[in-house]
Structures are given as C-alpha cells and as structure tokens.
C-alpha cells in the first residue's frame, strides 16, 4: 500500500511538474496569442483612415491606423487587447463608433501583431505605447490627447497615463495585474513567481493625475469584474466607473458604452470630472446613478 501511495505521489509530482513547465515555457504564447499577418487599413472602411508605420526606441516598426480628428475634437491613442489584431470585427466596429463624431484615433499594432516587427513582451509593449504616444503628441499635440486601453492594453494605458501628459485615460475591462488574472485561472501554480510579464497596474494607478474612466462588464468571463472595481478603488484621481450589469468582456459597445465615453471625453476636456462617480448600466442606453 505504501509503495502504491509513493508511486502515485511520484506520478502526481511528474505530471504537475510537466504542467508547470509547459505553462512557463509557453507563457508568452498564452498571454500574447498574436495574429502576426499584415493587415490593410482599408478593411476597416473608415473614411480618412491612414495606415502608417511608427518606429520604437529599440528599432521595431509598428503598423498603426490613424484617423485625424475633426477641428476641436479629441484624439484617442488606442491599445488593443491580447487577441488577434486591429482588424478583428468587434475592434473595427468600435473604431467606427469612436470616430463617428469626429474623434481622432491612433491605434497601434503591438510588436509581433498585425505586420509589426518584433516579439511581444511587457517591456516591449510599453515601448510600443511610448512610441504611439510620441507620434500622436508630435502630430496632434497633447491638449486633447487621451489614452484608451482595452483588456490587456489597459496595462499599457495605465503606465502611459502615469508617465506622460494626457487629458484623460479610458480603461475597458482593466485588471489589477495579469499575474492575478492568471492566478485565478491556474490557482495551483505559483504564478507570481513564474510569470515574466505581469503588468502590475495596481502598483502605479495611484500615480495617474488625470481623469480616468473605467468600463467593465459584470459578466466578464475573462477579466473578472472585481479587478476593475478594485483598480478603480486604488486610484486617487477624479474618475468614473461605469459597470454594465449584462456586459461581458468585449461587448460593452453593445450595451451602451459609447455615450458614456463621449460624455467623459467632453467633461475631461472642460474640467467637469470630479470625485469618484459610479454608474450602473442595466440596459443599452439606460444608466442609473448609484
């Protein structure tokens, strides 16, 4: 009996070790499931969209989609989530909605995504974010510049907002850290010790000094709603939290996100974002103040 127990324990240890080793070796493939194929901006069918290349401080060449703003309108420097590329259907749809009122857009493909050179990593994505910001600031100025982060991209947007001059920052489905998200998926693995790219937004969000908008679905099955709620609580800047009762991970635009984004942009530009405000959206276009 003892021998059987020892053999079972040894087998368990081997299997566990193989699982952990596999997660460590392939962690960047899991965190950055990039579609590296080149993309053509024409697929977005957005009037005035330009496809440009932006060079990073370490020599990578990033593909980006740029829509110049109408006079007096804001510009969003957009950082996408970890899956696919800029041309995913839901992403193109949100670009169309975001620029429909004349808002400008600089949406960058991270290194290793959508025809951009290089391979993704946390440090690399922060360099990509800095390069996108520098391009947007040089071309359009900083007086109406906002960072917009989607999912994984919220980590890039948070750091950018903590370090650079912006009017505001918009975070869609943010997290405390990617390590804490992964720990919820793999509770049997010491993720915080083994994960290379942890995007610890929780440690720097209190350095943001411009208005912040957080959007999160309460039914988000990828980044738990509690992450967005907790990150909002750690911030000290003027901010708004819009929680979507029926919202998932990538469908907030189907639940009425756009009017809240536009209102936030207008209010941030005119100094009307004050305190910490929480809104609950229970149906498209219908919001109640808490």
C-alpha positions in Angstrom: 0.0 0.0 0.0 2.8 2.4 0.9 4.6 1.6 -2.4 1.4 2.4 -4.3 1.0 5.7 -2.5 4.6 6.6 -3.2 4.2 5.7 -6.9 1.0 7.8 -7.0 2.7 10.7 -5.4 5.7 10.5 -7.8 3.3 10.3 -10.8 1.4 13.4 -9.5 4.7 15.3 -9.0 5.8 14.4 -12.5 2.5 15.5 -14.1 2.4 18.7 -12.0 6.0 19.5 -13.0 5.2 19.0 -16.6 2.1 21.2 -16.5 4.0 24.0 -14.7 7.0 23.7 -17.0 4.7 23.9 -20.0 3.0 27.0 -18.7 6.4 28.6 -18.0 7.8 27.7 -21.4 4.7 28.8 -23.4 3.5 31.6 -21.1 4.0 34.3 -23.8 2.1 32.3 -26.4 -0.7 32.2 -23.9 -0.6 35.8 -22.9 0.1 37.1 -26.4 -1.9 35.0 -28.9 -1.0 37.4 -31.7 -2.1 37.3 -35.3 1.1 38.4 -37.0 -0.3 38.6 -40.5 -0.1 42.1 -42.1 -3.3 44.0 -42.1 -4.6 46.6 -44.5 -6.4 49.6 -43.1 -8.9 49.5 -46.0 -10.7 46.6 -44.3 -11.9 49.0 -41.7 -13.8 51.1 -44.3 -13.3 54.2 -42.1 -13.3 57.5 -44.1 -9.9 59.3 -43.8 -8.1 56.3 -42.2 -4.4 56.3 -42.8 -2.1 53.3 -42.4 1.3 54.5 -41.0 4.4 53.0 -39.5 5.8 54.1 -36.2 9.3 53.3 -35.0 10.0 52.4 -31.4 13.0 53.4 -29.3 14.5 49.9 -29.8 14.1 49.9 -33.6 10.9 48.0 -34.1 8.4 49.1 -36.8 4.8 49.2 -35.8 1.8 49.3 -38.1 -0.8 51.7 -36.9 -4.2 53.1 -38.1 -4.6 56.8 -37.8 -7.8 58.8 -38.2 -7.1 62.6 -37.9 -9.6 64.4 -35.7 -12.1 67.0 -36.8 -11.3 70.5 -35.6 -11.6 70.8 -31.8 -12.1 67.0 -31.3 -10.1 64.7 -29.0 -7.6 62.0 -30.1 -7.6 58.5 -28.7 -4.3 56.6 -28.5 -5.8 53.1 -28.6 -4.1 50.0 -27.1 -5.9 46.8 -28.1 -6.3 43.5 -26.2 -4.1 40.4 -26.5 -6.0 38.5 -29.1 -5.9 38.8 -32.9 -5.0 42.2 -34.3 -6.6 45.6 -35.2 -8.8 44.1 -37.9 -10.9 41.8 -35.7 -14.6 42.6 -36.4 -15.6 43.8 -33.0 -12.5 46.0 -32.8 -13.2 47.6 -36.2 -16.8 48.2 -35.2 -15.7 50.1 -32.1 -13.2 52.1 -34.1 -16.1 53.2 -36.4 -18.2 54.2 -33.4 -15.5 56.0 -31.6 -14.6 58.2 -34.6 -18.1 58.8 -35.9 -18.4 62.1 -34.1 -15.0 63.4 -35.4 -12.9 62.0 -32.6 -9.4 61.1 -33.8 -7.7 57.8 -33.5 -4.1 56.4 -33.3 -4.5 52.6 -32.9 -1.1 50.8 -32.9 -0.4 47.1 -33.6 2.0 45.9 -30.9 5.3 44.3 -31.9 4.5 40.9 -33.3 0.9 41.8 -34.2 -0.6 42.7 -37.5 2.6 43.0 -39.5 4.6 44.9 -36.9 8.1 43.6 -36.4 9.5 42.0 -33.2 8.0 39.8 -30.5 5.6 40.9 -27.7 6.6 41.2 -24.1 5.6 43.6 -21.3 8.7 45.8 -21.7 8.2 45.8 -25.5 4.5 46.8 -25.3 5.4 49.7 -23.0 7.9 50.8 -25.6 5.2 50.5 -28.2 2.9 52.6 -26.1 5.5 55.3 -25.7 6.2 55.3 -29.4 2.4 55.6 -30.2 2.1 58.5 -27.7 5.1 60.3 -29.2 3.7 60.0 -32.7 0.3 61.3 -31.6 1.7 64.1 -29.5 4.0 65.3 -32.3 1.3 65.2 -34.9 -1.8 66.3 -32.9 -0.4 67.9 -29.7 -1.2 66.9 -26.2 -4.1 69.3 -25.4 -6.8 66.8 -26.5 -4.9 63.5 -26.2 -6.5 60.5 -24.3 -5.1 57.0 -23.8 -7.6 54.2 -24.4 -6.8 50.7 -23.2 -8.8 47.6 -24.0 -8.3 44.5 -21.8 -4.5 43.7 -21.9 -4.0 47.2 -23.4 -5.2 48.7 -20.1 -1.8 47.9 -18.6 -0.1 49.9 -21.4 -2.6 52.8 -20.9 -2.2 52.9 -17.2 1.6 53.2 -17.3 1.4 55.8 -20.1 -1.1 57.9 -18.1 1.2 57.6 -15.1 4.2 58.9 -17.0 3.1 61.1 -19.9 0.9 64.2 -20.4 -2.6 63.3 -21.3 -6.1 64.9 -20.8 -7.6 61.6 -19.6 -7.4 57.8 -19.7 -10.1 55.3 -20.6 -9.8 51.7 -19.3 -12.1 49.0 -20.8 -12.1 45.7 -18.7 -8.9 46.5 -16.7 -7.1 44.2 -14.3 -5.0 44.6 -11.2 -2.2 42.6 -12.8 -2.1 39.9 -15.4 -0.5 37.7 -12.8 -3.6 37.9 -10.6 -5.8 37.2 -13.6 -3.7 34.1 -14.4 -3.7 33.0 -10.7 -7.5 32.9 -10.9 -7.2 30.5 -13.9 -4.3 28.4 -12.6 -4.7 28.5 -8.8 -2.4 25.5 -8.4 0.6 27.3 -10.0 2.8 30.0 -8.2 2.1 32.4 -11.0 3.5 35.5 -9.2 6.9 33.7 -9.0 7.0 32.3 -12.5 5.2 34.8 -14.8 7.5 37.2 -16.7 5.0 39.8 -17.9 2.8 40.8 -15.0 1.6 44.4 -16.0 1.1 45.4 -12.4 -1.4 48.3 -12.9 -2.4 48.1 -9.2 1.0 49.4 -8.2 1.0 52.5 -10.4 -2.6 53.5 -10.8 -2.3 56.0 -7.9 0.3 57.9 -9.9 -2.3 58.9 -12.5 -3.3 62.5 -12.1 -5.7 63.0 -15.0 -9.4 62.0 -15.2 -10.0 58.3 -15.6 -12.9 56.3 -16.9 -13.3 52.6 -16.1 -15.7 50.5 -18.1 -16.4 46.9 -17.0 -19.0 44.2 -17.6 -20.3 42.4 -14.5 -20.5 39.2 -16.5 -16.9 39.4 -17.8 -15.6 35.9 -18.1 -12.1 36.8 -19.0 -11.1 39.6 -16.6 -13.3 39.4 -13.5 -15.4 42.4 -12.7 -13.8 42.6 -9.3 -10.5 43.6 -10.9 -11.9 46.7 -12.5 -13.7 47.6 -9.3 -10.6 47.2 -7.2 -8.4 49.1 -9.6 -10.9 52.0 -9.5 -10.7 51.9 -5.8 -6.9 52.2 -5.8 -6.9 55.3 -8.0 -6.9 58.7 -6.4 -7.6 60.9 -9.4 -11.0 62.2 -10.4 -12.7 59.2 -12.0 -15.8 57.4 -13.2 -16.7 53.8 -13.1 -19.4 52.5 -15.5 -20.4 49.0 -14.7 -22.6 47.1 -17.2 -24.9 44.6 -15.5 -25.3 42.4 -18.6 -21.9 43.2 -20.1 -19.2 40.6 -20.9 -15.6 41.1 -22.0 -15.8 42.6 -25.5 -19.4 43.5 -25.9 -19.7 46.7 -23.9 -20.3 48.8 -27.0 -23.5 46.7 -27.5 -24.6 47.7 -24.0 -24.4 51.5 -24.4 -20.7 52.3 -23.8 -20.3 54.9 -26.5 -22.4 57.7 -24.9 -20.5 57.3 -21.6 -17.2 57.5 -23.4 -18.2 60.7 -25.3 -19.6 62.3 -22.2 -16.4 61.5 -20.3 -14.2 63.0 -23.1 -16.3 66.2 -23.2 -16.2 66.5 -19.4 -12.5 65.8 -19.1 -11.8 68.5 -21.7 -13.8 71.0 -19.7 -12.7 70.0 -16.2 -16.1 68.5 -15.2 -14.9 65.1 -14.0 -14.9 65.5 -10.2 -14.6 63.0 -7.4 -15.3 59.3 -7.8 -18.6 58.6 -9.6 -20.1 55.1 -10.1 -22.8 54.5 -12.8 -24.7 51.2 -13.3 -26.0 50.4 -16.8 -28.7 47.7 -16.7 -29.8 48.0 -20.3 -28.5 49.7 -23.5 -28.6 53.5 -23.3 -30.1 53.3 -19.8 -27.9 54.2 -16.8 -28.7 54.8 -13.2 -26.5 56.8 -10.8 -25.5 54.9 -7.6 
